[in-house]
Amino acid sequence: MLETINKNPHKNTNELAAILNKPNKTIERWISKLKKEGKIEFTGSKKTGGYVVKKKSN
């Protein structure tokens, strides 16, 4: 999932579900887990925004 978001930045859950051919609910569950782990973030507005992989801050 993380690789898919990295290759397709700024996609919302509907778009990611279509790319991965998985149900929206599954994508939302994966997104929630990745957000809790601090690996991804949502950018943009609620309507047109999407998810991106957070850059490592070392």
Wavefront OBJ file of the C-alpha trace (Angstrom):
o trace
v 0.000 0.000 0.000
v 2.805 2.404 0.900
v 4.491 1.777 -2.481
v 1.218 2.440 -4.295
v 0.783 5.787 -2.534
v 4.412 6.649 -3.261
v 3.952 5.859 -6.979
v 0.545 7.606 -7.116
v 0.760 10.658 -4.833
v -2.258 12.843 -4.095
v -4.823 10.094 -4.755
v -7.885 9.783 -2.534
v -9.321 6.531 -1.185
v -11.661 6.049 -4.159
v -8.799 6.375 -6.638
v -6.544 4.073 -4.608
v -9.325 1.477 -4.400
v -9.625 1.523 -8.195
v -5.861 1.227 -8.695
v -5.564 -1.702 -6.253
v -8.907 -3.273 -7.211
v -9.921 -3.471 -3.535
v -13.062 -2.316 -1.694
v -13.099 1.234 -0.279
v -13.506 -0.087 3.264
v -10.272 -2.097 2.950
v -8.373 0.933 1.644
v -9.743 3.089 4.476
v -8.574 0.513 7.029
v -5.063 0.422 5.516
v -4.940 4.229 5.305
v -5.967 4.536 8.960
v -3.172 2.189 10.036
v -0.543 4.030 7.972
v -1.697 7.408 9.339
v -1.455 6.133 12.931
v 2.080 4.911 12.201
v 2.946 8.372 10.842
v 3.936 7.075 7.408
v 1.432 9.017 5.288
v -0.508 12.255 5.465
v -3.472 13.826 3.680
v -2.753 16.984 1.714
v -5.137 19.401 0.057
v -8.820 19.973 0.569
v -11.286 17.288 1.630
v -12.836 17.208 -1.814
v -9.769 17.267 -4.069
v -6.891 16.284 -1.756
v -5.063 12.995 -1.478
v -2.498 10.989 0.424
v 1.272 11.285 0.214
v 4.117 9.422 1.902
v 5.759 11.512 4.621
v 9.402 12.327 4.100
v 11.799 10.933 6.686
v 13.211 13.697 8.879
v 16.650 12.484 9.943
l 1 2 3 4 5 6 7 8 9 10 11 12 13 14 15 16 17 18 19 20 21 22 23 24 25 26 27 28 29 30 31 32 33 34 35 36 37 38 39 40 41 42 43 44 45 46 47 48 49 50 51 52 53 54 55 56 57 58
